[in-house]
Structure formats: C-alpha cells, structure tokens
Amino acid sequence: MEFSAILTLLVTVLITLHFILSWWRQHRQYKSLPPGPTPLPFLGNPKYMDLRKADRNFTLLSQKYGSMFTIWKLTEPVVVLCGYETVRDALLNHAEEFSARPFIPTLHIPNKGYSISGQRWRPLRRFTISYLRNFGMGKKTMESRVLEEAAYLTQAAAETEGKPFNPLQIMASAVGNIISSVLFGEHFDYKDPKLHDLMSHTSRHIKNVTSPLHMLCNIFPFLLKVPVISKIAFKENSYLYNFVLDYIKEHKRTLKPEAPRDLIDYFLLKMKEVEHEKDPDFCEDSLMSVMVGLLAAGSETTASTLKFCLVFLAHYPDVQAKVQQEIDEVTQSLHLPGIENRPQLAYTNAVIHEIQRVLDLAPIALFHAVTKDIEFRGYTIPKDTIIIPFLTSVLNDPSQWETPEQFNPGHFLDEQGQFRNRVAFMPFSAGKRVCAGENLARMELFLLLSALLQKFTFKLPPGSEHQDAKWLNANKRDIVSDAQLCAVPRALPTK
C-alpha cells in the first residue's frame, strides 16, 4: 500500500474516532436528561423534529417514555413536557426558570432580537400588555370595537344569500380589522384588496414557522447567509415589515402627543421618553417587530378558530340549536350578545371552549428554554436547553377531562349548568410566556360567534355528510382552509 493511501486511511480513522469520542462525551454530559428515542450520531432525531407531525409523534413518545422525554436536534437536546401536571409544574410553579426562549434563527434574525419573544422581551411585553389593558382590552372600549366589527361580519354573511361559501375570508377580514384598529387605527372594507393581501401574507407568514425550509434553516443557520435562500425564507416577513413601515412613517408625520390614537402612537411616545438611553429597548426596530408579531399572532389563529367553530356546529346541529335558543332567551333579539351576557350564556361559552379544546389548533407552544441548570421532576436540565410544552397532551389529559376523546360541553359546566373554568384549558399556553393577546382572542371568539349564531344557522352544503369530532379534528387543517358552509338567515323571535 502506498504511503499516501496509508496516510489517508489513518486520517480518516482519526477523524472518525474524534467524532465518535465527541459524540460520546456530549451524550455523557446530558446523561441526567429524561429518556427518549436513540438519536443518530450527529443527526439527532430528525423524524421527531418535524413539528408538522408533533401531535402524533409526541403522543406516541409520551406513551413510551412518560411525561418527559428528550429528542435531539442534531447534537442539541430538546426536552418535551407532556400532561397537565408536568406542564403546569414547569410553566407555573417554575415560571421564571422556564421563561427563556432559545435562539431560533428564522424568528430572531428579521427582528434583531427586538420582539416580545426576543432577548428584550420583558419590557416590550410589559408595555404591550399594559397598552392593551389600558386601551380597553376586556373593557367596554375594546368590546365596542369587536361588536362594531360583528355588525360588519353579519352583513358580510348575509350577502352570501344562503349559498355555499368559505367563511374563512370574512372571518379573517373581521379579525384583521380588529387588530388593525388596535395597532394602526385603521378599518378596511371587507372587499378591499389591501386587507385581503395583508391577511394572505399574514397566513403564509404563520405557516412558514413550520415549513420545511424554515426548519432546515433553523437547524443549519448558515443557509440564511445564502442570499437566494434568505430572500425566499423571509419573503412574507418583508411584506409585513413594509406594510407596517408605511403606517409608522405616516404616524410620525401626524403624531399628536396629547391625543395618541393607537399602539404606534403610544410606542412613538415611549421611544421619545427613552431616547437619551444608550441602548434603549424601545426603538424603531422593536416597534417594527412588536407590530408585526401582534399582527401575525392576532389574526391567523383566531380567524381559523372561528371558521372551525362554525364548521363544527354545522356538523352538530342539535348543539347549534341549543346555543341559539340560549342566545334568544337572553337577548330577546334586542341586541347583539355582549360581554355582560356571558354569565347568562353559560352553555354558549362552554361550547366555544370545548370546540377550542377539541380543535387543539397549536399542539405545541412556542419553544421555551431554561434560564439556568435546574433539577426538575427527578432530572437535571442544563441551562439553555430547549423546552417544548406539548399542549395537546394537556387538552386531552384523562386525569383532567372526564371524556377527553369526545366532544363534551359538559367539561365546562358545573352541576347547576353554570360555566366553570378548567385549569387544564391551555390553548394559549401558560405562565410568563402565555399569549399576550389571549384576552382579546377570547373576547373575539365569544362576541363574533354569538353574533353570527344569533342571526344565522350554519349548515353543510347539499350532499355533505355529518362527521364526528374525531374526524373533524383529524382533518382540521383542510377544514379550516377549504370547507364551505351555508349561512341561512334565522327567523328571530319577537319580544
């Protein structure tokens, strides 16, 4: 054998041994982590890191490994939390330790860390929630906005004249208008192409989070340095950033400090307060990121949930009729149902919550990370380890729900038929990173759905078959995007 061949063989053996030794050392370092499927050397568990199949894969893994298990993103461990007790223990009892976010390139690079999910999240989140609360979230001013939009929404449904149509577009228009009024002080006509384009790009922006390209770029961040890949990956981001930028420029030009109109104005005033600081959290980058984040989070998921609720009720006409009867008895057709009517509309409220539980729109919460080494439920989790709260396992935990596999509004009703909250109801996650727009989303779901059900009966198009909750859940993505309904006007009872 020639010397060069021997040298090549020796180098190959040494490199292989180096990688094997490095891999062994790394896994020895993490031996105190929860058990999980054996990772491939250097590749981890690519099958289980495909988040589009998280609900199915994580359910199977939890059945094998229990309420905590570890999967691997290449050589990086990811701990998945399952079941109400474990998720609650982490997000509520150890809220601070589980409050960090890992570095996710496709989310952090566009906003440079200036976002509610970024490194400066605390002051930005505190300011945003305070604004929403003081500006009327959960109070009459926000309720008035939603009820005003409910009138536009019912008019749009009436214009379908009982013919089959896809409700998603008008739902997206309604929810988009509500968040636009909060952020920009803007209201669009439902037929305005600008609104349609905004909602379309927002939807694609949300879907990109779990797209194959984004998942690949998050595993191999160097790919984002390739211009053509970066352009494709951030195409939707660019549209939303440019959309928001136009409003920011106009607001700067017309700002009146004594009469702020919306979130942009309040943020601009806050920027002026801290402009003397060397590296302020409130700047144009954070304004842009917060606006885009709220625009995306405050529209797509709520619109999809509204659409699914209507489709679900069309498949359960008896439940829909009972909801309508309750609405009629409480409002007497004199007004749209309001927040003050929610205690009397216990069954309606319970149905909305139960459909959300069955829908399980977001099977996993946005990734968390631990802020320090922590002993947790018998395991040692090193600082910065990625944490995935598996919300599906909470919403279907048999220790918390009497009939988790069935659609059962009784989950949210007590023995007297009054609405009852359930601690395991976590579609918006929990703890310090709970969805900032949870209260607004809850208000929109209740007011918009009850307004529609007061005015219309939603039926399946002729020839369609009624399905059960299990089928609806299994096909929820197709249902949200494609399913059609007929909005049949109701003969409302007279006083």
C-alpha positions as MATLAB code, in Angstrom:
seq = 'MEFSAILTLLVTVLITLHFILSWWRQHRQYKSLPPGPTPLPFLGNPKYMDLRKADRNFTLLSQKYGSMFTIWKLTEPVVVLCGYETVRDALLNHAEEFSARPFIPTLHIPNKGYSISGQRWRPLRRFTISYLRNFGMGKKTMESRVLEEAAYLTQAAAETEGKPFNPLQIMASAVGNIISSVLFGEHFDYKDPKLHDLMSHTSRHIKNVTSPLHMLCNIFPFLLKVPVISKIAFKENSYLYNFVLDYIKEHKRTLKPEAPRDLIDYFLLKMKEVEHEKDPDFCEDSLMSVMVGLLAAGSETTASTLKFCLVFLAHYPDVQAKVQQEIDEVTQSLHLPGIENRPQLAYTNAVIHEIQRVLDLAPIALFHAVTKDIEFRGYTIPKDTIIIPFLTSVLNDPSQWETPEQFNPGHFLDEQGQFRNRVAFMPFSAGKRVCAGENLARMELFLLLSALLQKFTFKLPPGSEHQDAKWLNANKRDIVSDAQLCAVPRALPTK';
ca = [
       0.000    0.000    0.000;
       1.374    3.385   -0.932;
       2.284    5.858    1.802;
      -0.396    8.365    0.640;
      -3.100    5.693    0.895;
      -1.944    4.716    4.385;
      -1.917    8.378    5.414;
      -5.425    8.902    4.033;
      -6.690    5.839    5.895;
      -5.053    6.968    9.110;
      -6.541   10.466    8.852;
      -9.989    9.004    8.149;
      -9.750    6.729   11.181;
      -8.591    9.578   13.416;
     -11.385   11.888   12.238;
     -13.967    9.135   12.769;
     -12.650    8.427   16.239;
     -12.692   12.157   17.015;
     -16.356   12.466   16.044;
     -17.323    9.320   17.927;
     -15.478   10.496   21.042;
     -17.065   13.969   20.797;
     -20.498   12.452   20.395;
     -19.948   10.126   23.363;
     -18.702   12.967   25.573;
     -21.655   15.144   24.658;
     -24.212   12.489   25.448;
     -22.421   11.674   28.677;
     -22.760   15.348   29.566;
     -26.536   15.073   29.147;
     -26.989   11.683   30.842;
     -29.200   13.294   33.528;
     -31.820   14.293   30.954;
     -35.137   12.432   30.576;
     -35.044    9.282   28.391;
     -36.042    9.290   24.758;
     -35.521    7.671   21.366;
     -31.905    6.901   20.485;
     -30.531    9.684   18.280;
     -28.497    9.094   15.159;
     -24.888   10.265   15.551;
     -24.716   13.985   14.660;
     -28.184   13.848   13.056;
     -30.238   13.541   16.216;
     -33.906   12.580   15.768;
     -34.921   14.284   12.505;
     -38.168   12.287   12.390;
     -39.353   13.744   15.684;
     -38.147   17.274   14.978;
     -40.686   17.561   12.134;
     -43.129   19.786   14.003;
     -45.868   19.322   11.420;
     -46.379   15.845   12.900;
     -45.737   16.781   16.514;
     -49.209   15.891   17.788;
     -48.958   12.300   16.562;
     -45.240   11.721   17.211;
     -45.175   13.258   20.679;
     -48.277   11.336   21.730;
     -46.594    8.053   20.820;
     -43.349    9.023   22.536;
     -45.146   10.079   25.724;
     -46.888    6.711   25.848;
     -43.472    5.029   25.769;
     -41.307    7.380   27.846;
     -43.768    9.178   30.124;
     -44.453   12.840   30.845;
     -40.919   13.990   29.968;
     -38.699   12.777   27.174;
     -35.699   14.014   25.209;
     -35.313   14.242   21.467;
     -32.314   15.651   19.625;
     -31.890   18.473   17.129;
     -28.575   17.334   15.660;
     -26.384   17.274   18.804;
     -28.643   19.597   20.813;
     -31.137   18.110   23.306;
     -34.797   19.139   23.304;
     -36.949   18.216   26.303;
     -40.670   17.717   25.677;
     -43.138   18.185   28.544;
     -46.417   16.236   28.485;
     -49.564   16.172   30.581;
     -51.178   18.826   32.733;
     -49.198   18.201   35.931;
     -45.785   18.386   34.254;
     -46.591   21.360   32.019;
     -48.183   23.256   34.893;
     -45.232   22.468   37.163;
     -42.819   23.909   34.616;
     -44.719   26.927   33.286;
     -46.431   27.995   36.525;
     -44.564   26.573   39.521;
     -41.148   27.172   37.892;
     -42.243   30.032   35.681;
     -39.020   32.020   35.891;
     -36.704   29.076   35.214;
     -38.700   28.064   32.124;
     -39.255   31.604   30.813;
     -36.388   31.909   28.324;
     -36.616   31.489   24.565;
     -33.988   29.633   22.550;
     -32.312   31.292   19.607;
     -34.463   30.466   16.570;
     -32.726   31.998   13.526;
     -35.783   32.450   11.303;
     -37.592   34.286   14.093;
     -34.728   36.291   15.564;
     -32.772   37.402   12.510;
     -35.550   39.562   10.972;
     -36.237   41.433   14.227;
     -32.631   41.524   15.511;
     -33.796   40.332   18.924;
     -36.204   43.263   19.333;
     -39.505   41.493   19.877;
     -41.818   40.166   22.558;
     -40.122   36.790   22.016;
     -36.569   38.143   21.783;
     -33.858   38.988   24.276;
     -35.589   42.226   25.322;
     -38.947   40.570   25.834;
     -39.703   41.687   29.384;
     -40.052   45.476   28.925;
     -41.630   45.102   25.475;
     -44.162   42.532   26.665;
     -44.939   44.569   29.800;
     -45.535   47.696   27.723;
     -47.670   45.899   25.136;
     -49.928   44.191   27.674;
     -50.262   47.422   29.644;
     -51.274   49.272   26.487;
     -53.848   46.665   25.554;
     -55.262   46.640   29.070;
     -55.430   50.418   29.461;
     -56.691   50.893   25.944;
     -59.680   48.757   26.753;
     -58.824   45.083   26.446;
     -61.541   43.283   28.384;
     -63.358   46.586   28.925;
     -66.091   48.458   27.120;
     -63.886   50.277   24.620;
     -62.469   47.069   23.164;
     -65.855   45.377   23.395;
     -67.364   48.236   21.381;
     -64.794   47.709   18.667;
     -65.486   43.993   18.478;
     -69.273   44.492   18.468;
     -68.936   47.060   15.714;
     -66.991   44.516   13.711;
     -69.615   41.878   14.491;
     -72.158   44.036   12.641;
     -69.895   44.173    9.570;
     -69.329   40.427    9.807;
     -73.018   39.521    9.972;
     -73.679   41.818    6.997;
     -70.974   40.001    5.003;
     -72.553   36.662    5.898;
     -75.988   37.951    4.839;
     -74.603   38.883    1.415;
     -73.903   35.193    0.692;
     -77.710   34.741    0.487;
     -77.597   31.256    1.967;
     -75.355   29.907   -0.814;
     -72.250   27.799   -0.067;
     -69.206   29.928    0.737;
     -65.892   29.666    2.563;
     -66.258   31.608    5.837;
     -62.503   31.911    6.356;
     -62.162   35.052    4.249;
     -64.785   37.074    6.096;
     -63.521   35.741    9.430;
     -60.000   36.819    8.538;
     -61.340   40.209    7.446;
     -63.188   40.708   10.744;
     -60.276   39.673   12.950;
     -57.827   41.558   10.743;
     -59.875   44.714   11.108;
     -59.982   44.415   14.890;
     -56.222   44.047   15.262;
     -55.651   46.745   12.630;
     -57.790   49.175   14.609;
     -55.746   48.443   17.718;
     -52.373   48.731   16.001;
     -52.931   51.314   13.243;
     -56.318   52.878   13.929;
     -57.382   51.553   10.500;
     -60.562   49.841    9.319;
     -60.871   48.242    5.867;
     -63.825   47.344    3.726;
     -64.179   43.556    3.509;
     -63.673   43.754   -0.247;
     -60.555   45.918   -0.016;
     -57.655   44.138   -1.810;
     -55.253   45.690    0.698;
     -56.942   43.807    3.530;
     -57.033   40.564    1.550;
     -53.345   40.841    0.701;
     -52.473   41.569    4.320;
     -54.371   38.565    5.631;
     -52.975   36.306    2.909;
     -49.377   37.273    3.670;
     -50.013   37.010    7.400;
     -51.359   33.484    6.975;
     -48.341   32.418    4.953;
     -46.047   34.075    7.484;
     -47.540   31.918   10.262;
     -47.397   28.731    8.177;
     -43.731   29.386    7.395;
     -42.825   28.772   11.029;
     -43.176   25.017   10.478;
     -42.304   24.940    6.777;
     -39.531   22.540    5.676;
     -37.342   25.479    4.586;
     -37.619   27.255    7.936;
     -36.989   24.069    9.888;
     -33.902   23.375    7.760;
     -32.611   26.929    8.238;
     -33.138   26.713   11.995;
     -31.044   23.546   12.094;
     -28.389   24.922    9.719;
     -28.420   28.734   10.217;
     -25.571   29.271    7.750;
     -28.096   28.645    4.966;
     -29.652   32.046    5.734;
     -26.400   33.660    4.609;
     -27.136   32.444    1.086;
     -28.991   35.418   -0.495;
     -31.457   33.402   -2.565;
     -32.417   31.210    0.418;
     -32.695   34.192    2.740;
     -34.921   36.016    0.258;
     -37.298   33.065   -0.015;
     -37.324   32.384    3.740;
     -38.113   35.997    4.650;
     -40.403   36.902    1.761;
     -43.526   37.152    3.920;
     -41.612   38.983    6.646;
     -40.580   41.593    4.089;
     -44.171   42.227    3.034;
     -45.395   42.644    6.619;
     -42.457   44.840    7.605;
     -43.036   47.123    4.610;
     -46.768   47.229    5.361;
     -46.119   48.305    8.944;
     -43.355   50.717    7.925;
     -45.768   52.771    5.835;
     -48.009   53.276    8.865;
     -45.082   54.155   11.108;
     -43.927   56.861    8.669;
     -47.431   58.329    8.481;
     -47.852   58.234   12.257;
     -44.553   60.030   12.776;
     -45.738   62.766   10.447;
     -49.146   63.181   12.102;
     -48.347   62.355   15.742;
     -50.095   64.498   18.360;
     -48.623   63.705   21.803;
     -51.707   64.973   23.590;
     -54.009   62.619   21.641;
     -52.402   59.230   20.863;
     -54.580   57.160   18.552;
     -53.256   53.601   18.657;
     -50.318   51.382   19.581;
     -47.950   53.054   17.106;
     -48.569   56.454   18.668;
     -48.073   55.166   22.205;
     -44.893   53.393   21.179;
     -43.520   56.504   19.461;
     -44.158   58.487   22.644;
     -42.376   55.807   24.683;
     -39.424   55.976   22.292;
     -39.186   59.699   22.913;
     -39.127   59.104   26.686;
     -36.093   56.812   26.479;
     -34.221   58.399   23.570;
     -31.492   59.579   25.979;
     -30.596   55.972   26.884;
     -27.533   54.436   25.256;
     -29.226   51.267   24.007;
     -32.970   51.617   24.604;
     -35.362   48.689   24.352;
     -37.882   50.978   22.698;
     -36.638   51.922   19.254;
     -37.723   51.626   15.633;
     -36.528   48.016   15.418;
     -38.576   46.966   18.446;
     -41.600   48.956   17.250;
     -41.478   47.179   13.911;
     -41.037   43.750   15.477;
     -43.784   44.177   18.059;
     -46.246   45.400   15.423;
     -45.516   42.542   13.013;
     -45.636   39.991   15.849;
     -49.012   41.196   17.109;
     -50.393   41.450   13.593;
     -49.465   37.829   12.864;
     -50.413   36.371   16.240;
     -53.636   38.375   16.482;
     -55.255   37.338   13.234;
     -54.479   33.946   11.706;
     -55.155   31.694   14.700;
     -58.336   33.469   15.794;
     -59.777   33.507   12.275;
     -59.026   29.792   11.876;
     -60.659   29.001   15.220;
     -63.781   30.974   14.282;
     -64.064   29.122   10.986;
     -63.599   25.729   12.656;
     -66.236   26.546   15.279;
     -68.850   27.223   12.597;
     -67.962   24.067   10.659;
     -68.067   22.058   13.870;
     -71.517   23.367   14.789;
     -72.799   22.631   11.294;
     -71.863   19.008   11.955;
     -73.611   19.182   15.349;
     -76.958   20.866   14.526;
     -78.520   19.931   17.886;
     -75.734   21.718   19.747;
     -76.042   24.722   17.437;
     -79.796   24.887   18.039;
     -79.317   24.764   21.813;
     -76.797   27.626   21.628;
     -79.193   29.686   19.531;
     -82.060   29.030   21.935;
     -79.951   30.261   24.848;
     -78.908   33.398   22.926;
     -82.545   34.123   22.026;
     -83.705   33.742   25.636;
     -81.010   36.078   26.955;
     -81.037   38.822   24.291;
     -84.671   38.640   23.127;
     -83.242   39.728   19.746;
     -82.971   43.272   21.064;
     -79.204   43.500   20.771;
     -76.093   41.514   19.902;
     -74.809   39.405   22.799;
     -72.294   41.381   24.859;
     -69.681   40.563   27.466;
     -72.189   41.372   30.209;
     -74.320   38.498   28.850;
     -71.535   35.921   29.101;
     -72.551   34.648   32.583;
     -76.099   34.027   31.297;
     -74.787   32.370   28.127;
     -73.084   29.567   30.042;
     -73.817   26.823   27.501;
     -72.691   29.008   24.590;
     -69.452   29.813   26.407;
     -68.925   26.146   27.259;
     -69.415   25.073   23.634;
     -66.872   27.628   22.392;
     -64.302   26.457   24.947;
     -64.926   22.784   24.202;
     -64.539   23.310   20.453;
     -61.233   25.067   21.137;
     -60.147   22.090   23.226;
     -61.103   19.623   20.517;
     -59.583   21.770   17.755;
     -56.219   21.944   19.540;
     -55.033   24.439   16.927;
     -51.476   24.783   18.292;
     -50.319   21.326   19.500;
     -47.085   22.762   20.877;
     -46.311   26.095   22.484;
     -43.593   28.280   21.011;
     -40.286   26.873   22.244;
     -39.106   27.731   25.742;
     -35.627   27.393   27.231;
     -34.403   27.132   30.807;
     -32.623   30.136   32.289;
     -30.241   28.053   34.445;
     -29.380   24.490   35.378;
     -32.443   23.107   37.136;
     -33.435   19.958   38.981;
     -36.912   19.199   37.708;
     -39.067   16.162   38.479;
     -36.074   13.885   39.006;
     -33.938   15.107   36.110;
     -31.215   17.727   35.691;
     -31.848   20.068   32.776;
     -28.825   22.203   31.784;
     -29.125   25.932   31.184;
     -30.342   26.956   27.694;
     -31.862   23.529   26.960;
     -34.806   23.864   24.566;
     -38.179   23.014   26.128;
     -41.339   22.108   24.196;
     -44.624   22.209   26.159;
     -46.877   19.678   24.403;
     -50.263   21.388   24.770;
     -52.185   18.590   23.045;
     -51.350   16.333   25.974;
     -52.797   18.916   28.382;
     -56.024   19.436   26.451;
     -56.529   15.660   26.287;
     -55.184   14.637   29.684;
     -57.527   11.918   31.043;
     -56.724   12.987   34.609;
     -58.240   16.416   33.895;
     -61.082   15.738   31.450;
     -63.936   13.322   32.023;
     -64.221   12.311   28.363;
     -61.083   13.670   26.641;
     -61.686   11.784   23.387;
     -65.217   13.120   22.966;
     -66.830   16.481   22.260;
     -68.482   17.291   25.573;
     -69.536   20.873   26.505;
     -70.192   19.490   29.996;
     -66.441   19.731   30.570;
     -67.061   23.449   31.148;
     -70.373   23.278   33.034;
     -70.961   22.603   36.722;
     -73.865   20.673   38.227;
     -76.059   23.786   38.130;
     -75.334   24.345   34.416;
     -73.118   27.356   35.126;
     -69.869   27.893   33.254;
     -66.753   26.678   35.041;
     -63.139   27.362   34.130;
     -60.805   24.388   33.842;
     -57.168   24.702   34.889;
     -56.100   22.347   32.097;
     -57.599   24.593   29.414;
     -54.314   25.897   27.949;
     -54.758   26.577   24.230;
     -52.897   29.868   24.766;
     -50.121   28.190   26.819;
     -49.471   29.421   30.385;
     -47.016   31.196   32.625;
     -44.801   34.165   31.832;
     -44.937   33.415   28.099;
     -48.701   32.966   27.801;
     -50.101   34.515   24.613;
     -50.175   38.308   25.084;
     -53.413   38.529   23.102;
     -55.305   35.808   24.989;
     -57.957   38.126   26.429;
     -58.624   39.775   23.084;
     -58.881   36.398   21.351;
     -61.341   35.116   23.965;
     -63.474   38.227   23.540;
     -63.462   37.947   19.749;
     -64.455   34.284   19.809;
     -67.361   34.868   22.157;
     -68.758   38.072   20.629;
     -68.291   37.255   16.937;
     -69.565   33.682   17.169;
     -72.586   34.531   19.295;
     -73.472   37.392   16.917;
     -73.319   35.070   13.912;
     -75.333   32.345   15.624;
     -77.959   34.855   16.681;
     -78.523   35.851   13.038;
     -77.832   32.637   11.103;
     -77.987   28.875   11.161;
     -74.881   27.383    9.586;
     -75.499   24.281    7.513;
     -73.398   21.963    5.397;
     -73.713   22.351    1.605;
     -76.172   19.927   -0.008;
     -74.737   16.427   -0.330;
     -72.281   16.796    2.572;
     -72.186   14.199    5.334;
     -72.146   14.941    9.045;
     -68.967   13.826   10.816;
     -67.973   13.275   14.427;
     -65.459   15.236   16.492;
     -62.654   12.727   15.907;
     -62.947   13.074   12.116;
     -63.191   16.858   12.351;
     -60.059   17.040   14.484;
     -58.120   14.713   12.184;
     -58.997   16.895    9.186;
     -58.884   20.294   10.884;
     -56.240   21.827    8.622;
     -58.182   21.038    5.446;
     -61.408   22.118    7.125;
     -60.004   25.493    8.135;
     -58.690   26.239    4.658;
     -61.253   24.671    2.327;
     -64.581   23.743    3.946;
     -67.699   25.592    2.802;
     -70.915   26.376    4.671;
     -74.303   27.908    4.061;
     -75.347   30.817    6.309;
     -79.145   30.536    6.443;
     -80.877   33.619    7.984;
     -82.890   32.837   11.082;
     -86.418   33.964   11.830;
     -85.644   35.761   15.092;
     -88.162   35.634   17.922;
     -90.070   38.848   18.617;
     -90.282   40.463   22.008;
];
